[in-house]
Amino acid sequence: MATRFWDIHEVLLLHFSPPNETVNSAAYQATLKEFKRAVQHKSLQMSDKRLLFLHDNTRTHTAHATVNLLEGRGWEILEHPPYSPDLVPLDFHLFLNMKKYLRAMRFKSRDDVKHEVQIWLCGQDTTLYQQGFEKWISCLDKCLNKEGN
């Protein structure tokens, strides 16, 4: 499983969980610690900026220990709206393009897959990430203006 943290410009961290690892709150908290180091190394300017997390409602993201870790660092959590088929995940638009990129490739190992996924994600123009945010904001705004109907 891959966990990806990104902003409107780029991928900030791509974390691959070891095979057969249960992704629970403790595992996710370790990934968040890795994310903190990545942000600090990525740019000193970024480490001072407000970080806003858009999590879905999985137990890993809503566990008290996870929420406490985020709040303890001053990182905000954006409330995820209840399930709506009109609100696809923020990064959903990436999967079709990545699938096209990976389609004709053959891999000998998991590491080969990880490498190609990382190359593709990190090699995308910022407009792809911006479009994802803009589309998601438009869908969310539409849902909120219709009060969820």
C-alpha beads as a LAMMPS data file, in Angstrom:
LAMMPS data file: protein, C-alpha beads

149 atoms
148 bonds

1 atom types
1 bond types

-500.0 500.0 xlo xhi
-500.0 500.0 ylo yhi
-500.0 500.0 zlo zhi

Masses

1 110.0

Atoms # bond

1 1 1 0.000 0.000 0.000
2 1 1 1.204 3.478 -0.796
3 1 1 0.427 6.551 1.276
4 1 1 0.960 9.818 -0.503
5 1 1 1.084 13.321 0.884
6 1 1 0.886 16.120 -1.638
7 1 1 0.062 19.737 -2.041
8 1 1 -1.020 21.806 -5.005
9 1 1 2.502 21.675 -6.466
10 1 1 4.083 18.292 -5.828
11 1 1 4.305 15.027 -3.948
12 1 1 5.733 15.696 -0.495
13 1 1 6.081 12.084 0.610
14 1 1 5.397 8.715 -0.951
15 1 1 5.473 5.978 1.684
16 1 1 5.159 2.306 0.792
17 1 1 4.038 0.027 3.609
18 1 1 5.862 -3.278 3.897
19 1 1 4.017 -6.279 2.452
20 1 1 1.485 -7.814 4.850
21 1 1 1.744 -4.901 7.298
22 1 1 -1.526 -4.027 8.991
23 1 1 -2.159 -0.347 8.514
24 1 1 -3.432 0.784 11.880
25 1 1 -3.169 3.986 13.868
26 1 1 0.348 3.179 15.113
27 1 1 1.609 2.461 11.584
28 1 1 -0.015 5.648 10.284
29 1 1 1.484 7.705 13.109
30 1 1 4.933 6.395 12.104
31 1 1 4.187 7.538 8.548
32 1 1 3.160 10.971 9.872
33 1 1 6.509 11.231 11.670
34 1 1 8.229 10.377 8.391
35 1 1 6.108 13.066 6.722
36 1 1 7.220 15.649 9.289
37 1 1 10.874 14.878 8.511
38 1 1 10.174 15.045 4.769
39 1 1 8.543 18.474 5.108
40 1 1 11.443 19.755 7.196
41 1 1 13.960 18.513 4.620
42 1 1 11.893 19.613 1.613
43 1 1 11.888 23.250 2.510
44 1 1 12.441 25.299 5.605
45 1 1 9.754 27.677 4.340
46 1 1 7.213 24.883 4.185
47 1 1 7.781 23.719 7.749
48 1 1 6.424 27.062 8.961
49 1 1 3.305 26.976 6.798
50 1 1 -0.095 25.797 7.918
51 1 1 -0.656 22.140 7.142
52 1 1 -4.205 21.029 6.526
53 1 1 -4.986 17.318 6.311
54 1 1 -7.873 16.016 4.298
55 1 1 -8.482 12.569 5.686
56 1 1 -11.259 10.196 4.904
57 1 1 -13.208 8.677 7.775
58 1 1 -11.192 5.466 8.185
59 1 1 -10.334 4.354 11.706
60 1 1 -6.645 4.927 11.008
61 1 1 -7.310 8.618 10.392
62 1 1 -9.963 9.167 13.057
63 1 1 -8.278 7.289 15.919
64 1 1 -7.755 9.468 18.989
65 1 1 -4.001 8.846 18.950
66 1 1 -3.753 9.988 15.322
67 1 1 -5.894 13.078 15.901
68 1 1 -3.895 13.930 19.039
69 1 1 -0.604 13.619 17.143
70 1 1 -1.830 15.940 14.373
71 1 1 -3.294 18.495 16.759
72 1 1 -0.191 18.352 18.956
73 1 1 1.880 19.467 15.971
74 1 1 -0.547 22.254 15.142
75 1 1 -1.685 20.522 11.973
76 1 1 -5.327 21.026 11.107
77 1 1 -7.729 18.311 10.027
78 1 1 -10.317 19.209 7.424
79 1 1 -13.576 17.478 8.237
80 1 1 -14.402 14.950 5.565
81 1 1 -18.013 15.091 4.420
82 1 1 -20.158 11.984 4.768
83 1 1 -20.005 9.545 1.898
84 1 1 -21.337 10.913 -1.336
85 1 1 -20.925 9.281 -4.749
86 1 1 -20.459 12.795 -6.166
87 1 1 -17.396 13.442 -4.018
88 1 1 -14.626 11.286 -5.377
89 1 1 -11.358 11.311 -3.425
90 1 1 -9.119 14.276 -4.103
91 1 1 -6.497 12.149 -5.856
92 1 1 -8.888 9.989 -7.893
93 1 1 -8.020 11.794 -11.129
94 1 1 -4.430 10.574 -10.869
95 1 1 -5.230 6.871 -11.040
96 1 1 -6.463 6.780 -14.627
97 1 1 -3.370 8.593 -15.875
98 1 1 -1.019 6.442 -13.821
99 1 1 -2.790 3.301 -15.007
100 1 1 -2.202 4.342 -18.619
101 1 1 1.481 4.933 -17.860
102 1 1 1.949 1.538 -16.169
103 1 1 -0.277 -0.468 -18.540
104 1 1 2.325 -1.865 -20.947
105 1 1 5.072 -2.380 -18.375
106 1 1 6.162 -5.700 -16.900
107 1 1 7.678 -5.814 -13.448
108 1 1 10.002 -8.352 -11.891
109 1 1 9.635 -7.159 -8.307
110 1 1 7.629 -4.928 -5.984
111 1 1 10.576 -2.558 -5.899
112 1 1 10.308 -2.119 -9.669
113 1 1 6.631 -1.168 -9.305
114 1 1 7.412 1.262 -6.478
115 1 1 10.168 2.843 -8.546
116 1 1 7.939 3.432 -11.585
117 1 1 5.053 4.769 -9.468
118 1 1 7.441 7.185 -7.775
119 1 1 8.903 8.292 -11.115
120 1 1 5.433 8.920 -12.510
121 1 1 4.018 10.748 -9.462
122 1 1 7.062 12.945 -8.971
123 1 1 7.389 13.671 -12.673
124 1 1 3.954 15.204 -13.153
125 1 1 3.524 18.847 -13.971
126 1 1 2.018 20.903 -11.161
127 1 1 -1.072 21.572 -13.264
128 1 1 -2.174 17.963 -12.721
129 1 1 -2.190 18.464 -8.944
130 1 1 -3.823 21.896 -9.251
131 1 1 -6.585 20.459 -11.446
132 1 1 -7.271 17.796 -8.832
133 1 1 -7.691 20.376 -6.087
134 1 1 -9.830 22.634 -8.258
135 1 1 -12.140 19.814 -9.339
136 1 1 -12.521 18.563 -5.767
137 1 1 -13.247 22.068 -4.444
138 1 1 -15.855 22.571 -7.165
139 1 1 -17.586 19.268 -6.305
140 1 1 -17.434 19.984 -2.558
141 1 1 -18.817 23.489 -3.049
142 1 1 -21.665 22.124 -5.161
143 1 1 -22.484 19.525 -2.497
144 1 1 -22.396 22.079 0.323
145 1 1 -24.556 24.566 -1.565
146 1 1 -27.187 21.881 -2.072
147 1 1 -26.905 20.916 1.616
148 1 1 -25.828 17.395 0.722
149 1 1 -28.759 16.685 -1.604

Bonds

1 1 1 2
2 1 2 3
3 1 3 4
4 1 4 5
5 1 5 6
6 1 6 7
7 1 7 8
8 1 8 9
9 1 9 10
10 1 10 11
11 1 11 12
12 1 12 13
13 1 13 14
14 1 14 15
15 1 15 16
16 1 16 17
17 1 17 18
18 1 18 19
19 1 19 20
20 1 20 21
21 1 21 22
22 1 22 23
23 1 23 24
24 1 24 25
25 1 25 26
26 1 26 27
27 1 27 28
28 1 28 29
29 1 29 30
30 1 30 31
31 1 31 32
32 1 32 33
33 1 33 34
34 1 34 35
35 1 35 36
36 1 36 37
37 1 37 38
38 1 38 39
39 1 39 40
40 1 40 41
41 1 41 42
42 1 42 43
43 1 43 44
44 1 44 45
45 1 45 46
46 1 46 47
47 1 47 48
48 1 48 49
49 1 49 50
50 1 50 51
51 1 51 52
52 1 52 53
53 1 53 54
54 1 54 55
55 1 55 56
56 1 56 57
57 1 57 58
58 1 58 59
59 1 59 60
60 1 60 61
61 1 61 62
62 1 62 63
63 1 63 64
64 1 64 65
65 1 65 66
66 1 66 67
67 1 67 68
68 1 68 69
69 1 69 70
70 1 70 71
71 1 71 72
72 1 72 73
73 1 73 74
74 1 74 75
75 1 75 76
76 1 76 77
77 1 77 78
78 1 78 79
79 1 79 80
80 1 80 81
81 1 81 82
82 1 82 83
83 1 83 84
84 1 84 85
85 1 85 86
86 1 86 87
87 1 87 88
88 1 88 89
89 1 89 90
90 1 90 91
91 1 91 92
92 1 92 93
93 1 93 94
94 1 94 95
95 1 95 96
96 1 96 97
97 1 97 98
98 1 98 99
99 1 99 100
100 1 100 101
101 1 101 102
102 1 102 103
103 1 103 104
104 1 104 105
105 1 105 106
106 1 106 107
107 1 107 108
108 1 108 109
109 1 109 110
110 1 110 111
111 1 111 112
112 1 112 113
113 1 113 114
114 1 114 115
115 1 115 116
116 1 116 117
117 1 117 118
118 1 118 119
119 1 119 120
120 1 120 121
121 1 121 122
122 1 122 123
123 1 123 124
124 1 124 125
125 1 125 126
126 1 126 127
127 1 127 128
128 1 128 129
129 1 129 130
130 1 130 131
131 1 131 132
132 1 132 133
133 1 133 134
134 1 134 135
135 1 135 136
136 1 136 137
137 1 137 138
138 1 138 139
139 1 139 140
140 1 140 141
141 1 141 142
142 1 142 143
143 1 143 144
144 1 144 145
145 1 145 146
146 1 146 147
147 1 147 148
148 1 148 149
